[in-house]
């Protein structure tokens, strides 16, 4: 096979895989049909840890989402309430929206909590680093699944 053909094949594979590689050498993910079916982390997710991440300043979910079940006094109303999300969405759907919300709505103000490529206006020290770890995302999903 000519060298030029191999270069084209390698370039196409690299482009195809670019959206699937996780930050920092973490586990890759594949979005298909609005879902990321495989968990991002090994191990058993912890819903209580997920609740703590959800209300933390690190994730800041309650800045925009109403989640009265957390017991927090104040929460936002810029984004859809998360009450009942465990009934409305599967873990795979939640994972995709947390990893890359702009895949669903390019104008979304929700940050990509795991995707690091193709972002704009990211402070230099934070470039290439996800907002949340794979484990934190799986913990948040475990908590969200309790919101029936």
C-alpha positions as semicolon CSV with decimal commas, in nm:
position;residue;x (nm);y (nm);z (nm)
1;X;0,000;0,000;0,000
2;X;0,144;0,343;-0,089
3;X;0,278;0,555;0,198
4;X;0,043;0,840;0,105
5;X;-0,259;0,609;0,153
6;X;-0,136;0,498;0,499
7;X;-0,094;0,860;0,604
8;X;-0,455;0,929;0,504
9;X;-0,581;0,626;0,696
10;X;-0,384;0,722;1,008
11;X;-0,512;1,080;0,989
12;X;-0,875;0,962;0,960
13;X;-0,837;0,727;1,257
14;X;-0,679;1,004;1,466
15;X;-0,968;1,239;1,386
16;X;-1,225;0,970;1,466
17;X;-1,064;0,893;1,801
18;X;-1,000;1,253;1,904
19;X;-1,346;1,296;2,058
20;X;-1,318;0,968;2,243
21;X;-0,995;1,018;2,432
22;X;-1,037;1,121;2,789
23;X;-0,834;1,394;2,953
24;X;-0,506;1,320;3,125
25;X;-0,486;0,970;2,984
26;X;-0,803;0,867;3,167
27;X;-1,041;0,611;3,031
28;X;-1,170;0,688;2,682
29;X;-1,539;0,741;2,626
30;X;-1,762;0,694;2,326
31;X;-2,077;0,896;2,278
32;X;-2,341;0,731;2,067
33;X;-2,708;0,822;2,031
34;X;-2,682;1,083;2,306
35;X;-2,536;0,836;2,554
36;X;-2,203;0,731;2,699
37;X;-2,289;0,376;2,797
38;X;-1,963;0,271;2,964
39;X;-1,883;0,419;3,307
40;X;-1,584;0,652;3,303
41;X;-1,434;0,495;3,616
42;X;-1,395;0,150;3,765
43;X;-1,527;0,075;4,108
44;X;-1,859;0,128;4,278
45;X;-1,990;0,485;4,260
46;X;-2,103;0,642;4,588
47;X;-2,424;0,848;4,586
48;X;-2,336;1,039;4,905
49;X;-2,000;1,143;4,763
50;X;-2,190;1,243;4,449
51;X;-2,427;1,465;4,651
52;X;-2,125;1,635;4,808
53;X;-1,969;1,697;4,466
54;X;-2,301;1,827;4,328
55;X;-2,331;2,094;4,601
56;X;-1,958;2,177;4,612
57;X;-1,806;2,492;4,468
58;X;-1,598;2,264;4,246
59;X;-1,896;2,139;4,046
60;X;-2,135;2,421;4,138
61;X;-2,437;2,235;3,995
62;X;-2,677;2,405;4,233
63;X;-2,571;2,745;4,104
64;X;-2,800;2,679;3,804
65;X;-3,007;2,369;3,893
66;X;-3,273;2,342;4,162
67;X;-3,210;2,031;4,369
68;X;-3,415;2,066;4,689
69;X;-3,337;1,705;4,785
70;X;-2,979;1,809;4,869
71;X;-3,099;1,994;5,178
72;X;-2,925;2,312;5,063
73;X;-3,111;2,637;5,126
74;X;-3,029;2,812;4,801
75;X;-3,013;2,684;4,447
76;X;-3,048;2,822;4,098
77;X;-3,321;2,842;3,839
78;X;-3,121;2,899;3,519
79;X;-3,126;2,533;3,418
80;X;-3,381;2,252;3,447
81;X;-3,452;2,129;3,800
82;X;-3,286;1,797;3,877
83;X;-3,569;1,662;4,094
84;X;-3,690;1,342;3,929
85;X;-3,397;1,324;3,686
86;X;-3,333;0,964;3,794
87;X;-3,675;0,875;3,658
88;X;-3,639;1,075;3,336
89;X;-3,284;0,986;3,230
90;X;-3,061;0,681;3,226
91;X;-2,710;0,683;3,371
92;X;-2,574;0,675;3,014
93;X;-2,777;0,985;2,920
94;X;-2,669;1,171;3,235
95;X;-2,305;1,079;3,174
96;X;-2,317;1,223;2,820
97;X;-2,476;1,549;2,936
98;X;-2,222;1,594;3,216
99;X;-1,922;1,507;2,996
100;X;-2,023;1,725;2,700
101;X;-2,345;1,928;2,729
102;X;-2,261;2,125;2,414
103;X;-2,309;1,805;2,213
104;X;-2,681;1,850;2,286
105;X;-2,701;2,230;2,275
106;X;-2,410;2,428;2,133
107;X;-2,532;2,738;2,320
108;X;-2,552;2,566;2,660
109;X;-2,401;2,760;2,948
110;X;-2,335;2,436;3,134
111;X;-1,963;2,360;3,136
112;X;-1,821;2,040;2,995
113;X;-1,718;1,869;3,317
114;X;-1,493;1,606;3,154
115;X;-1,428;1,702;2,791
116;X;-1,121;1,922;2,756
117;X;-1,078;1,958;2,378
118;X;-1,233;2,236;2,173
119;X;-1,305;2,464;2,468
120;X;-1,254;2,841;2,453
121;X;-1,159;3,099;2,713
122;X;-1,004;2,848;2,952
123;X;-0,746;2,988;3,193
124;X;-0,395;2,867;3,107
125;X;-0,341;2,668;3,431
126;X;-0,670;2,482;3,371
127;X;-0,623;2,393;3,004
128;X;-0,631;2,021;2,934
129;X;-0,771;1,942;3,280
130;X;-1,126;1,823;3,339
131;X;-1,345;2,006;3,590
132;X;-1,435;1,673;3,756
133;X;-1,257;1,339;3,765
134;X;-1,410;1,028;3,614
135;X;-1,481;0,901;3,967
136;X;-1,656;1,224;4,066
137;X;-1,877;1,210;3,758
138;X;-1,978;0,851;3,834
139;X;-2,053;0,949;4,196
140;X;-2,269;1,241;4,079
141;X;-2,458;1,008;3,845
142;X;-2,515;0,764;4,135
143;X;-2,666;1,051;4,335
144;X;-2,877;1,179;4,046
145;X;-3,019;0,828;3,999
146;X;-3,160;0,848;4,353
147;X;-3,368;1,151;4,255
148;X;-3,682;0,968;4,155
